[in-house]
Amino acid sequence: MDCAVLLTGFSSQQVSLSSLEDVVGRAHRMDIHQENISMAAKKAPAIKDRYSKSQLLTDIAESTGLTRRQVGEVMDQLGVLIERHIKKRGCGEFVLPGLLKIVTRKKPAQKARKGVPNPFKPGELMDVPAKPATTQVKVRPLKKLKEFAAS
């Protein structure tokens, strides 16, 4: 049986050499991707020390086959996307699927108050200064991240 028929299901008259090379290239890339997935699926040992940015970029670059520069650009772009989501006129929410959710919450301004009981010195009154309106940023773990911490 012809090699082209085995790989593509078409006869050799229907398949050009370039399309055959494309199929073989795609199959090779899929094999590499499957190897990366199977390596990630195995229980990897816990990392004892916190990674620096350089160590993080190097580790991701080695496991994905990308260059450190490409991984750095991806990380920078992720930061830009997060910024665009949570900035003042953004939607106020960013989700990294399965891992975490970043949510912003607007806290209104508080007026100044006088004659409030001091919680640290009973019987004494104190003045509480005014506080401006602020935006709080909260990072909430999602299911996968909780599972990672539990295992």
Residue pairs with C-beta under 8 A, 6 or more apart in sequence:
2 11
2 12
3 20
4 10
4 11
4 12
4 15
4 20
5 11
5 12
7 20
7 23
7 24
7 27
8 15
8 19
8 20
8 23
32 65
36 63
36 64
36 65
39 63
40 63
51 59
57 68
57 71
57 72
57 75
58 68
60 66
60 71
61 67
61 68
61 70
61 71
64 71
66 74
81 94
82 94
82 102
84 90
85 91
85 92
85 93
85 94
85 102
86 92
86 93
86 94
86 102
86 104
86 137
88 135
92 103
92 104
92 105
93 101
93 102
93 103
93 104
94 101
94 102
95 101
95 102
95 142
96 142
97 142
98 142
98 143
98 144
98 145
99 141
99 142
99 144
99 145
100 139
100 140
100 141
100 142
100 145
101 139
101 140
101 142
102 137
102 138
102 139
102 140
103 137
103 138
103 139
103 140
104 135
104 136
104 137
104 138
105 135
105 136
105 138
106 133
106 134
106 135
106 136
107 133
107 134
107 135
107 136
108 133
109 130
109 131
109 132
109 133
110 128
110 130
110 131
111 130
112 127
112 128
112 129
112 130
113 127
113 128
114 127
114 128
115 125
115 127
116 125
116 126
116 127
116 128
117 123
117 124
117 125
117 126
118 124
118 125
118 126
141 149
